[in-house]
């Protein structure tokens, strides 16, 4: 069992600031709520790995999810110790196996063949080893697509206060298990992944909802988590959809009101009473 040495309380995730608001020619003085940023440097077995600029809450989830996403650990039992020092801005990790960081691999772009198709996708070399093709055949009804994204928004208190963070949730086809928020979209997904690993959640058949756009990095994170479906509030990029095609992920975007767009692998959207 890993030892988690965490601070007794998190740092503030927001602060207030006096501002001027202009509405046409009308000027108003008021207090606004602003999201905070925090730099956390992660050390693995005494070696510096990365500095992550993040929202300073759920840092244990962030570190575990980040390490799993980067392939440093595969299971929680490979993590022997995690100590977070908020004053120093450090997270020190001890793993049961040695880890050798090849910085050339972290910075090198990898060309994927898109499963033999003519187009190619480009992503970091390390991602090619941690984002695997998802073979899960989970389906979801259109009504559930809308309900899950709505529920994510209801649980996103920090976003509602500041408008400055990304939000992600891990769900079944009919309920939201947990929501995490962060100023960094990658961090929100890593926090979610770390939560699932630490909580022992079986990721088979799980769905990821996301508050922002579907970039290539977001789809790669979903592939690393192993979720077959990602539901997003905003638009995808072309590269994100190429990667979703390759990784067999159903990418759904523009989930707003009663509408959404299905961009890849639409067979996972089950038939329902909604009309074409």
The 8 nearest C-alpha neighbors of each residue, nearest first, counted from 0:
[[1, 76, 2, 79, 75, 78, 80, 77],
 [0, 2, 79, 80, 78, 3, 76, 75],
 [1, 3, 80, 81, 79, 4, 0, 82],
 [4, 2, 81, 5, 82, 80, 1, 59],
 [5, 3, 82, 81, 2, 83, 6, 80],
 [4, 6, 83, 3, 82, 7, 84, 59],
 [7, 5, 8, 9, 83, 4, 84, 85],
 [8, 6, 5, 9, 4, 10, 85, 83],
 [7, 9, 6, 10, 5, 56, 11, 85],
 [10, 8, 56, 11, 55, 6, 7, 57],
 [9, 11, 55, 12, 8, 56, 85, 54],
 [12, 10, 13, 9, 55, 14, 35, 56],
 [13, 11, 35, 55, 34, 54, 10, 56],
 [14, 12, 34, 35, 33, 11, 32, 15],
 [13, 15, 33, 32, 34, 35, 16, 12],
 [16, 14, 32, 31, 33, 30, 17, 13],
 [15, 17, 31, 30, 18, 32, 14, 33],
 [16, 18, 30, 29, 31, 15, 28, 19],
 [19, 17, 29, 28, 30, 16, 20, 31],
 [18, 20, 28, 27, 29, 21, 26, 17],
 [21, 19, 27, 26, 28, 18, 22, 29],
 [20, 22, 26, 25, 23, 27, 24, 19],
 [23, 21, 25, 24, 26, 20, 27, 19],
 [22, 24, 25, 21, 26, 20, 27, 19],
 [25, 23, 22, 26, 21, 27, 20, 19],
 [24, 26, 22, 23, 21, 27, 20, 19],
 [25, 27, 21, 20, 24, 22, 19, 28],
 [28, 26, 20, 19, 29, 21, 25, 22],
 [29, 27, 19, 18, 20, 26, 17, 30],
 [28, 30, 18, 17, 27, 19, 31, 20],
 [29, 31, 17, 16, 18, 15, 32, 28],
 [30, 32, 16, 15, 17, 33, 29, 18],
 [31, 33, 15, 161, 14, 160, 13, 16],
 [34, 32, 14, 13, 161, 15, 31, 35],
 [35, 33, 13, 161, 12, 163, 14, 36],
 [36, 34, 13, 12, 54, 33, 14, 37],
 [37, 35, 54, 53, 52, 34, 38, 55],
 [36, 38, 53, 52, 55, 54, 39, 35],
 [37, 39, 52, 51, 88, 53, 50, 40],
 [40, 38, 88, 51, 89, 50, 52, 41],
 [39, 41, 50, 89, 49, 90, 88, 51],
 [42, 40, 90, 49, 48, 89, 91, 50],
 [43, 41, 47, 91, 46, 48, 45, 92],
 [42, 44, 92, 46, 45, 93, 91, 47],
 [43, 45, 93, 46, 92, 42, 94, 91],
 [46, 44, 43, 42, 47, 91, 92, 93],
 [45, 47, 42, 43, 44, 48, 41, 100],
 [48, 46, 42, 41, 49, 43, 45, 40],
 [47, 49, 42, 41, 46, 43, 50, 40],
 [50, 48, 41, 40, 47, 51, 42, 39],
 [49, 51, 40, 39, 41, 38, 52, 48],
 [50, 52, 39, 38, 53, 40, 49, 41],
 [53, 51, 38, 37, 39, 36, 50, 54],
 [52, 54, 37, 36, 182, 51, 55, 183],
 [53, 55, 181, 36, 182, 56, 37, 12],
 [56, 54, 10, 37, 12, 53, 9, 58],
 [55, 57, 58, 9, 54, 12, 10, 11],
 [58, 56, 60, 59, 61, 190, 55, 9],
 [57, 59, 61, 56, 60, 62, 55, 190],
 [58, 60, 62, 61, 57, 63, 5, 193],
 [59, 61, 193, 190, 194, 63, 58, 57],
 [62, 60, 190, 58, 64, 189, 59, 63],
 [61, 63, 65, 59, 64, 60, 66, 58],
 [64, 62, 193, 66, 60, 65, 61, 67],
 [193, 65, 63, 189, 192, 67, 61, 62],
 [64, 66, 68, 62, 189, 67, 63, 61],
 [65, 67, 71, 69, 63, 68, 64, 72],
 [68, 66, 72, 70, 64, 69, 65, 73],
 [67, 69, 65, 66, 70, 64, 223, 129],
 [70, 68, 66, 67, 71, 65, 129, 125],
 [69, 71, 67, 72, 68, 129, 66, 73],
 [72, 70, 66, 69, 67, 98, 73, 68],
 [73, 71, 67, 70, 74, 66, 77, 78],
 [72, 74, 67, 70, 71, 75, 77, 66],
 [75, 73, 76, 77, 72, 196, 78, 67],
 [74, 76, 77, 78, 196, 197, 73, 1],
 [75, 77, 78, 74, 0, 1, 79, 95],
 [78, 76, 95, 75, 94, 74, 72, 79],
 [79, 77, 94, 76, 75, 1, 80, 95],
 [80, 78, 1, 94, 93, 95, 77, 2],
 [79, 81, 2, 93, 1, 92, 78, 3],
 [82, 80, 92, 3, 91, 4, 2, 93],
 [81, 83, 4, 91, 90, 3, 5, 84],
 [84, 82, 90, 5, 89, 85, 4, 91],
 [85, 83, 89, 87, 86, 88, 90, 82],
 [84, 86, 88, 87, 83, 89, 6, 10],
 [85, 87, 84, 88, 89, 83, 6, 10],
 [88, 86, 84, 89, 85, 39, 83, 90],
 [89, 87, 39, 85, 86, 84, 40, 38],
 [90, 88, 40, 84, 39, 87, 83, 41],
 [89, 91, 83, 41, 82, 40, 42, 84],
 [92, 90, 42, 82, 81, 41, 43, 89],
 [93, 91, 81, 43, 80, 42, 44, 90],
 [92, 94, 44, 80, 79, 43, 78, 81],
 [95, 93, 78, 79, 96, 77, 92, 44],
 [94, 96, 77, 79, 78, 93, 97, 76],
 [97, 95, 94, 98, 77, 93, 72, 78],
 [96, 98, 99, 95, 94, 44, 71, 93],
 [99, 97, 100, 96, 71, 44, 43, 94],
 [98, 100, 101, 97, 71, 46, 102, 43],
 [101, 99, 102, 98, 48, 105, 104, 103],
 [100, 102, 103, 104, 99, 105, 106, 98],
 [101, 103, 105, 104, 100, 106, 107, 99],
 [102, 104, 106, 101, 105, 107, 100, 124],
 [105, 103, 107, 102, 106, 101, 124, 125],
 [104, 106, 102, 103, 107, 125, 124, 123],
 [107, 105, 103, 104, 102, 108, 123, 124],
 [108, 106, 104, 124, 123, 103, 105, 109],
 [107, 109, 123, 122, 124, 121, 106, 110],
 [108, 110, 124, 122, 123, 121, 111, 107],
 [111, 109, 121, 120, 119, 112, 122, 108],
 [112, 110, 120, 113, 119, 121, 109, 122],
 [111, 113, 119, 114, 115, 110, 116, 120],
 [114, 112, 245, 116, 111, 115, 119, 118],
 [115, 113, 112, 116, 245, 111, 246, 117],
 [114, 116, 112, 113, 117, 118, 119, 111],
 [117, 115, 113, 114, 118, 112, 119, 245],
 [116, 118, 115, 119, 113, 112, 114, 120],
 [119, 117, 116, 113, 120, 112, 241, 115],
 [118, 120, 112, 111, 113, 110, 117, 121],
 [119, 121, 111, 110, 242, 241, 113, 238],
 [122, 120, 110, 109, 111, 108, 119, 123],
 [123, 121, 109, 108, 124, 126, 110, 120],
 [122, 124, 108, 126, 109, 125, 107, 105],
 [123, 125, 109, 126, 108, 127, 107, 104],
 [124, 126, 127, 123, 128, 105, 104, 129],
 [127, 125, 129, 123, 128, 124, 130, 122],
 [126, 128, 125, 124, 129, 130, 123, 109],
 [129, 127, 126, 125, 130, 131, 124, 70],
 [128, 130, 126, 223, 127, 70, 131, 125],
 [131, 129, 223, 222, 126, 127, 128, 219],
 [130, 132, 129, 222, 133, 246, 223, 128],
 [131, 133, 246, 247, 134, 130, 245, 222],
 [134, 132, 247, 135, 246, 227, 225, 131],
 [133, 135, 136, 132, 247, 227, 246, 248],
 [134, 136, 133, 137, 227, 204, 203, 226],
 [137, 135, 134, 138, 267, 227, 204, 133],
 [136, 138, 204, 135, 267, 139, 227, 205],
 [139, 137, 267, 268, 269, 136, 140, 266],
 [140, 138, 268, 269, 172, 267, 143, 141],
 [139, 141, 269, 143, 142, 268, 271, 270],
 [142, 140, 144, 143, 268, 139, 145, 271],
 [141, 143, 140, 145, 144, 146, 273, 271],
 [142, 144, 146, 140, 145, 141, 147, 173],
 [145, 143, 141, 142, 147, 146, 148, 140],
 [144, 146, 143, 142, 148, 147, 149, 254],
 [145, 147, 143, 149, 148, 144, 150, 142],
 [148, 146, 150, 149, 144, 145, 143, 151],
 [147, 149, 151, 150, 145, 146, 208, 152],
 [150, 148, 146, 152, 147, 151, 145, 153],
 [149, 151, 153, 147, 152, 148, 146, 154],
 [152, 150, 148, 154, 149, 153, 147, 168],
 [151, 153, 155, 149, 150, 154, 148, 210],
 [152, 154, 150, 151, 155, 149, 156, 148],
 [153, 155, 151, 152, 156, 150, 178, 177],
 [156, 154, 152, 158, 153, 157, 151, 159],
 [155, 157, 159, 158, 154, 160, 153, 152],
 [158, 156, 160, 159, 155, 161, 164, 180],
 [159, 157, 162, 161, 160, 156, 155, 164],
 [158, 160, 156, 157, 162, 161, 155, 152],
 [161, 159, 157, 158, 156, 162, 32, 33],
 [160, 162, 163, 158, 33, 32, 159, 34],
 [163, 161, 158, 159, 164, 160, 157, 34],
 [164, 162, 161, 158, 34, 182, 165, 33],
 [165, 163, 182, 181, 158, 162, 180, 166],
 [164, 166, 184, 181, 180, 182, 210, 187],
 [165, 167, 180, 210, 179, 209, 187, 164],
 [168, 166, 209, 208, 179, 178, 187, 188],
 [169, 167, 178, 208, 177, 207, 151, 170],
 [168, 170, 207, 177, 176, 206, 175, 208],
 [171, 169, 175, 206, 176, 174, 205, 207],
 [170, 172, 205, 174, 173, 206, 175, 204],
 [171, 173, 139, 174, 170, 143, 206, 205],
 [172, 174, 171, 143, 147, 175, 170, 146],
 [175, 173, 171, 170, 172, 176, 147, 150],
 [174, 176, 170, 177, 169, 171, 168, 147],
 [177, 175, 170, 169, 174, 178, 168, 171],
 [178, 176, 168, 169, 175, 179, 170, 191],
 [177, 179, 168, 167, 169, 151, 154, 180],
 [178, 180, 167, 187, 166, 191, 190, 168],
 [181, 179, 166, 187, 165, 164, 167, 178],
 [182, 180, 187, 54, 164, 183, 165, 186],
 [181, 183, 164, 54, 165, 53, 163, 184],
 [184, 182, 186, 181, 185, 53, 187, 165],
 [183, 185, 187, 186, 165, 182, 188, 181],
 [186, 184, 188, 183, 187, 189, 217, 220],
 [185, 187, 189, 183, 188, 184, 190, 181],
 [188, 186, 181, 180, 190, 184, 189, 185],
 [189, 187, 191, 185, 186, 190, 167, 192],
 [188, 190, 64, 186, 192, 191, 65, 61],
 [191, 189, 61, 60, 193, 187, 188, 192],
 [190, 192, 188, 194, 189, 193, 179, 195],
 [193, 191, 64, 189, 195, 194, 190, 188],
 [64, 194, 192, 60, 63, 190, 196, 195],
 [193, 195, 60, 191, 197, 192, 196, 198],
 [194, 196, 200, 198, 192, 193, 197, 199],
 [197, 195, 193, 199, 198, 194, 192, 200],
 [196, 198, 194, 199, 195, 193, 75, 60],
 [199, 197, 195, 196, 200, 194, 193, 201],
 [198, 200, 196, 197, 195, 201, 194, 75],
 [201, 199, 195, 198, 202, 196, 197, 194],
 [200, 202, 203, 199, 195, 205, 204, 196],
 [203, 201, 205, 200, 204, 225, 226, 224],
 [204, 202, 205, 201, 135, 226, 225, 227],
 [203, 205, 137, 202, 135, 206, 226, 227],
 [206, 204, 171, 202, 226, 203, 170, 169],
 [205, 207, 170, 228, 226, 169, 171, 229],
 [208, 206, 229, 169, 168, 170, 230, 228],
 [207, 209, 230, 168, 167, 229, 231, 148],
 [208, 210, 167, 231, 211, 166, 230, 232],
 [209, 211, 232, 166, 231, 165, 167, 208],
 [212, 210, 233, 232, 209, 231, 165, 213],
 [211, 213, 233, 234, 235, 214, 231, 232],
 [214, 212, 235, 217, 234, 236, 239, 218],
 [213, 215, 217, 239, 216, 236, 235, 212],
 [214, 216, 239, 218, 217, 238, 219, 213],
 [217, 215, 219, 214, 218, 220, 239, 185],
 [216, 218, 220, 214, 219, 215, 213, 221],
 [219, 217, 221, 215, 220, 216, 239, 222],
 [220, 218, 222, 216, 221, 217, 130, 215],
 [221, 219, 223, 217, 222, 218, 216, 224],
 [222, 220, 218, 224, 219, 223, 226, 225],
 [223, 221, 130, 225, 219, 220, 224, 131],
 [222, 224, 130, 220, 225, 221, 129, 68],
 [223, 225, 221, 222, 226, 220, 192, 202],
 [224, 226, 222, 223, 133, 221, 227, 202],
 [225, 227, 205, 206, 228, 224, 221, 222],
 [226, 228, 248, 135, 133, 249, 225, 206],
 [229, 227, 249, 206, 248, 226, 250, 207],
 [230, 228, 207, 250, 208, 206, 251, 249],
 [231, 229, 208, 251, 252, 209, 207, 250],
 [232, 230, 209, 252, 233, 210, 208, 254],
 [231, 233, 253, 254, 210, 211, 252, 255],
 [232, 234, 212, 253, 211, 231, 252, 235],
 [233, 235, 212, 252, 253, 213, 236, 232],
 [236, 234, 213, 212, 214, 239, 252, 237],
 [235, 237, 239, 238, 214, 213, 240, 234],
 [236, 238, 240, 239, 241, 235, 215, 214],
 [239, 237, 241, 240, 236, 215, 242, 120],
 [238, 240, 215, 236, 242, 214, 237, 241],
 [239, 241, 243, 237, 242, 238, 244, 236],
 [242, 240, 238, 244, 239, 243, 245, 237],
 [241, 243, 245, 239, 244, 240, 246, 238],
 [244, 242, 240, 248, 246, 245, 241, 247],
 [245, 243, 241, 247, 242, 246, 240, 263],
 [244, 246, 113, 242, 243, 247, 114, 241],
 [245, 247, 132, 243, 248, 244, 133, 242],
 [248, 246, 244, 133, 245, 243, 132, 249],
 [249, 247, 243, 227, 246, 228, 250, 244],
 [248, 250, 228, 264, 263, 227, 229, 265],
 [251, 249, 229, 263, 262, 248, 261, 228],
 [250, 252, 261, 230, 260, 262, 231, 229],
 [253, 251, 231, 260, 254, 234, 233, 232],
 [252, 254, 233, 232, 259, 255, 234, 260],
 [255, 253, 259, 232, 252, 258, 231, 145],
 [256, 254, 258, 253, 257, 259, 232, 145],
 [255, 257, 258, 254, 145, 259, 149, 253],
 [256, 258, 255, 145, 259, 254, 142, 141],
 [259, 257, 255, 256, 254, 260, 253, 145],
 [258, 260, 254, 253, 252, 255, 261, 251],
 [259, 261, 252, 251, 253, 262, 258, 254],
 [262, 260, 251, 265, 263, 250, 252, 259],
 [261, 263, 250, 251, 260, 264, 240, 265],
 [262, 264, 249, 250, 265, 244, 261, 243],
 [263, 265, 249, 266, 267, 248, 247, 262],
 [266, 264, 267, 268, 263, 261, 249, 262],
 [265, 267, 268, 264, 269, 138, 249, 263],
 [268, 266, 138, 265, 269, 139, 137, 264],
 [269, 267, 139, 266, 265, 138, 140, 141],
 [268, 270, 140, 139, 138, 267, 271, 266],
 [271, 269, 140, 268, 272, 141, 273, 139],
 [272, 270, 273, 140, 269, 141, 142, 274],
 [271, 273, 274, 270, 141, 142, 140, 275],
 [274, 272, 271, 275, 141, 142, 270, 140],
 [273, 275, 272, 271, 270, 141, 258, 142],
 [274, 273, 272, 271, 270, 258, 141, 259]]
